[in-house]
Amino acid sequence: MHTVHTQLPTAMPVLALKDGLFIAWKDDCFRSRATARTFGVEIIFLGRQGGRQPMRYLRLMWRTWQLLRARKPKTIICLNQPPMLPLVCALWAAGHNGDVIQDFHSGALSKPQWRLFQPLYRWMTRRAPVTLMHNRADAGIVAAWRSATALLLTLPSAAPLGVERQVSGDRPRFMFVCTFATDEPVELAIEAFAACPEADFWITGNYRKAGLDQAKMPANVRLLGFIDYATYQQVMAGSTAVITLSDRPHIMQMAVEEAISLGVPVLTNHSPTLAEALGAAGVFTSLDAAALAAGVRQVLDQQPQLELAASTARQRCWAAVQLELDGLRTRRPELFC
């Protein structure tokens, strides 16, 4: 039976593993850091490494094996992509009476390059005490493999010191968080922004890889490029709302977790995952320019209500995480302190 919490949590819930370590083949990751904090473990980023595949993966597998030999954790949490990372962790754990918990990102199911590895994912998740899922659609697929799952939809963090929610300037200013990946409708978004001259739009990310030129942008659109994370958080905290868009409807977008952490409303695409995470702190739109422009105006019209909902969204998400962690402790008490 889950513990009933009558008040919203005032801090991110923590369920500490007895002897755990988080490993990621990335330079950094907001979600991975949040997951490590949730389970009270150290996180080690081994980077992406240079060179061509498969030599790059072989080097990372060797570094991971050496790290595990040195640290000897009882429980390993790792990103599920690329699949070579959970594989090397599973092989090490099999010989050392350990467990591997995958932090399961959607790309393992949706990206073509990883679909051939789904039998491997099924084998690894069936052996795991639990697999950490980011949305209900993926959780249903992995549960159908007869694998234990825990749904941690979003893991917002407390706002860092010195970063406070304070909308800047006389004009509304939206922050379009963009990586210029293939699932992000950038041209459509710029067309919508041009149709909303009453607001300004700042776009983050390496716009040069998309061939964009500031001189060719509408007067109310500014290309920020890549900015350091402290500046990124300050810009987000001072924005009227965050815009983040994807044509992949079930993914949990990192910008949504960051916006919830800072108490900023979000304008995003229709998505059952994002609707569950944001609740009344979100405005949802179809992926066409006219609908997105209408969404911008809806944010401006409903700003007081959105601000109120965004101010409590973090605590509401923490309450959902607490319920899931309570259930996990009940099912696998031997894993936790």
ChimeraX attribute file (.defattr): number of C-alpha atoms within 10 A of each C-alpha:
attribute: neighborCount
match mode: 1-to-1
recipient: residues
	/A:1	7
	/A:2	13
	/A:3	12
	/A:4	10
	/A:5	11
	/A:6	7
	/A:7	9
	/A:8	15
	/A:9	17
	/A:10	12
	/A:11	13
	/A:12	19
	/A:13	19
	/A:14	16
	/A:15	18
	/A:16	17
	/A:17	20
	/A:18	15
	/A:19	15
	/A:20	25
	/A:21	22
	/A:22	26
	/A:23	23
	/A:24	25
	/A:25	22
	/A:26	15
	/A:27	11
	/A:28	15
	/A:29	12
	/A:30	14
	/A:31	19
	/A:32	22
	/A:33	19
	/A:34	18
	/A:35	22
	/A:36	22
	/A:37	20
	/A:38	20
	/A:39	20
	/A:40	20
	/A:41	21
	/A:42	12
	/A:43	20
	/A:44	20
	/A:45	15
	/A:46	16
	/A:47	12
	/A:48	15
	/A:49	14
	/A:50	10
	/A:51	10
	/A:52	8
	/A:53	9
	/A:54	8
	/A:55	12
	/A:56	13
	/A:57	20
	/A:58	12
	/A:59	16
	/A:60	19
	/A:61	19
	/A:62	12
	/A:63	13
	/A:64	21
	/A:65	17
	/A:66	12
	/A:67	15
	/A:68	19
	/A:69	12
	/A:70	9
	/A:71	11
	/A:72	17
	/A:73	20
	/A:74	18
	/A:75	23
	/A:76	24
	/A:77	26
	/A:78	24
	/A:79	20
	/A:80	23
	/A:81	19
	/A:82	16
	/A:83	16
	/A:84	16
	/A:85	21
	/A:86	27
	/A:87	18
	/A:88	17
	/A:89	25
	/A:90	21
	/A:91	14
	/A:92	20
	/A:93	19
	/A:94	13
	/A:95	8
	/A:96	13
	/A:97	9
	/A:98	18
	/A:99	22
	/A:100	29
	/A:101	25
	/A:102	27
	/A:103	23
	/A:104	23
	/A:105	18
	/A:106	20
	/A:107	16
	/A:108	20
	/A:109	18
	/A:110	13
	/A:111	9
	/A:112	10
	/A:113	11
	/A:114	15
	/A:115	14
	/A:116	11
	/A:117	15
	/A:118	13
	/A:119	10
	/A:120	14
	/A:121	23
	/A:122	16
	/A:123	14
	/A:124	20
	/A:125	25
	/A:126	17
	/A:127	18
	/A:128	18
	/A:129	18
	/A:130	20
	/A:131	25
	/A:132	22
	/A:133	22
	/A:134	23
	/A:135	24
	/A:136	18
	/A:137	15
	/A:138	22
	/A:139	21
	/A:140	13
	/A:141	12
	/A:142	21
	/A:143	16
	/A:144	11
	/A:145	15
	/A:146	13
	/A:147	20
	/A:148	19
	/A:149	23
	/A:150	19
	/A:151	17
	/A:152	21
	/A:153	22
	/A:154	30
	/A:155	28
	/A:156	27
	/A:157	23
	/A:158	16
	/A:159	18
	/A:160	11
	/A:161	6
	/A:162	8
	/A:163	16
	/A:164	15
	/A:165	20
	/A:166	15
	/A:167	17
	/A:168	13
	/A:169	10
	/A:170	7
	/A:171	11
	/A:172	16
	/A:173	23
	/A:174	25
	/A:175	25
	/A:176	28
	/A:177	21
	/A:178	21
	/A:179	19
	/A:180	16
	/A:181	11
	/A:182	10
	/A:183	11
	/A:184	18
	/A:185	18
	/A:186	21
	/A:187	12
	/A:188	14
	/A:189	22
	/A:190	21
	/A:191	17
	/A:192	20
	/A:193	25
	/A:194	19
	/A:195	18
	/A:196	17
	/A:197	13
	/A:198	14
	/A:199	19
	/A:200	21
	/A:201	28
	/A:202	20
	/A:203	22
	/A:204	20
	/A:205	17
	/A:206	17
	/A:207	19
	/A:208	12
	/A:209	10
	/A:210	14
	/A:211	7
	/A:212	14
	/A:213	11
	/A:214	13
	/A:215	9
	/A:216	8
	/A:217	15
	/A:218	16
	/A:219	13
	/A:220	17
	/A:221	21
	/A:222	17
	/A:223	19
	/A:224	17
	/A:225	15
	/A:226	14
	/A:227	13
	/A:228	8
	/A:229	9
	/A:230	12
	/A:231	11
	/A:232	15
	/A:233	20
	/A:234	16
	/A:235	22
	/A:236	29
	/A:237	25
	/A:238	22
	/A:239	26
	/A:240	28
	/A:241	31
	/A:242	27
	/A:243	27
	/A:244	21
	/A:245	25
	/A:246	21
	/A:247	15
	/A:248	15
	/A:249	15
	/A:250	18
	/A:251	22
	/A:252	22
	/A:253	20
	/A:254	16
	/A:255	19
	/A:256	25
	/A:257	24
	/A:258	24
	/A:259	27
	/A:260	31
	/A:261	24
	/A:262	26
	/A:263	28
	/A:264	28
	/A:265	29
	/A:266	28
	/A:267	25
	/A:268	25
	/A:269	25
	/A:270	19
	/A:271	19
	/A:272	15
	/A:273	19
	/A:274	25
	/A:275	16
	/A:276	15
	/A:277	24
	/A:278	24
	/A:279	15
	/A:280	17
	/A:281	26
	/A:282	28
	/A:283	24
	/A:284	20
	/A:285	20
	/A:286	16
	/A:287	18
	/A:288	14
	/A:289	20
	/A:290	17
	/A:291	15
	/A:292	28
	/A:293	19
	/A:294	16
	/A:295	20
	/A:296	25
	/A:297	15
	/A:298	14
	/A:299	23
	/A:300	16
	/A:301	11
	/A:302	11
	/A:303	16
	/A:304	11
	/A:305	13
	/A:306	23
	/A:307	21
	/A:308	15
	/A:309	21
	/A:310	26
	/A:311	18
	/A:312	15
	/A:313	26
	/A:314	30
	/A:315	22
	/A:316	21
	/A:317	25
	/A:318	23
	/A:319	22
	/A:320	20
	/A:321	24
	/A:322	24
	/A:323	16
	/A:324	18
	/A:325	22
	/A:326	17
	/A:327	16
	/A:328	20
	/A:329	16
	/A:330	13
	/A:331	14
	/A:332	11
	/A:333	12
	/A:334	10
	/A:335	18
	/A:336	15
	/A:337	11
